[in-house]
């Protein structure tokens, strides 16, 4: 096991409680993007699934703890993913036209 007790509390809390949800959502978004080649669709599906899953956890339909911070961190991460992917796509188009 890795000791993260030396890290600032906000960082260790993020790693312990939110990072897995963020990574799951980013993996889902990239999978949908790979299959459908639609950036908007990939981000919307990943965010919708996160909200659905967190809501199900909150109402004890599935195991876990429904947490609004998971939704916030996922939304921010998906926004960054969207901007990076959009920028890479723009660069790809510019290289093809050169």
C-alpha positions in Angstrom: 0.0 0.0 0.0 1.2 3.5 -0.8 1.4 6.0 2.0 -0.1 9.3 1.1 -0.3 10.7 4.6 2.5 13.1 3.9 0.4 14.9 1.2 -1.8 17.9 2.0 -5.2 16.8 3.2 -7.1 18.1 0.2 -4.8 16.1 -2.2 -4.9 12.9 -0.2 -8.7 13.2 0.1 -9.0 13.7 -3.6 -6.9 10.7 -4.4 -8.7 8.5 -1.8 -12.3 9.5 -2.5 -12.6 11.1 -6.0 -9.8 10.1 -8.3 -11.3 6.7 -9.2 -14.6 8.3 -10.2 -12.8 10.8 -12.4 -10.7 8.1 -14.0 -13.7 6.0 -14.6 -15.6 8.8 -16.3 -12.6 9.8 -18.5 -12.2 6.1 -19.6 -15.9 6.0 -20.5 -15.7 9.2 -22.4 -12.6 8.1 -24.3 -14.3 4.7 -25.1 -17.4 6.4 -26.4 -15.3 8.8 -28.4 -13.3 5.9 -29.9 -16.4 4.1 -30.9 -18.6 7.0 -32.2 -16.0 9.8 -32.9 -18.3 12.3 -31.3 -16.7 14.4 -28.7 -20.0 16.0 -27.5 -21.7 12.6 -27.2 -18.7 11.1 -25.2 -18.7 13.9 -22.7 -22.5 14.0 -22.3 -22.7 10.2 -21.8 -19.9 10.1 -19.3 -21.4 13.0 -17.3 -24.9 11.6 -17.4 -23.7 8.2 -16.3 -21.8 9.8 -13.4 -24.9 11.7 -12.3 -27.1 8.6 -12.6 -24.6 6.5 -10.6 -24.1 9.1 -7.9 -27.8 9.6 -7.6 -28.3 5.8 -7.3 -25.7 5.7 -4.6 -27.3 8.6 -2.7 -30.7 6.8 -2.7 -29.0 3.5 -1.7 -30.0 1.7 -4.9 -26.4 0.7 -5.4 -23.6 0.5 -2.8 -21.4 3.5 -2.1 -21.9 7.1 -1.0 -23.5 9.5 -3.4 -21.4 12.6 -3.3 -21.9 15.9 -5.1 -18.1 16.4 -5.1 -17.7 13.4 -7.4 -20.0 15.0 -9.9 -18.2 18.3 -9.6 -14.7 16.8 -10.1 -15.9 14.6 -13.0 -17.6 17.7 -14.7 -14.4 19.7 -14.3 -12.3 16.8 -15.6 -14.6 16.2 -18.6 -14.4 19.9 -19.4 -10.6 19.7 -19.5 -10.8 16.5 -21.5 -13.1 18.2 -24.0 -10.9 21.3 -24.4 -7.7 19.2 -24.8 -9.4 16.9 -27.3 -10.9 19.8 -29.2 -7.5 21.5 -29.4 -5.8 18.3 -30.6 -8.5 17.9 -33.2 -8.0 21.5 -34.4 -4.2 20.9 -34.7 -4.9 17.7 -36.7 -7.1 19.5 -39.2 -4.5 22.4 -39.5 -1.7 19.9 -40.3 -3.8 18.2 -43.0 -4.5 21.5 -44.7 -0.8 22.6 -44.7 
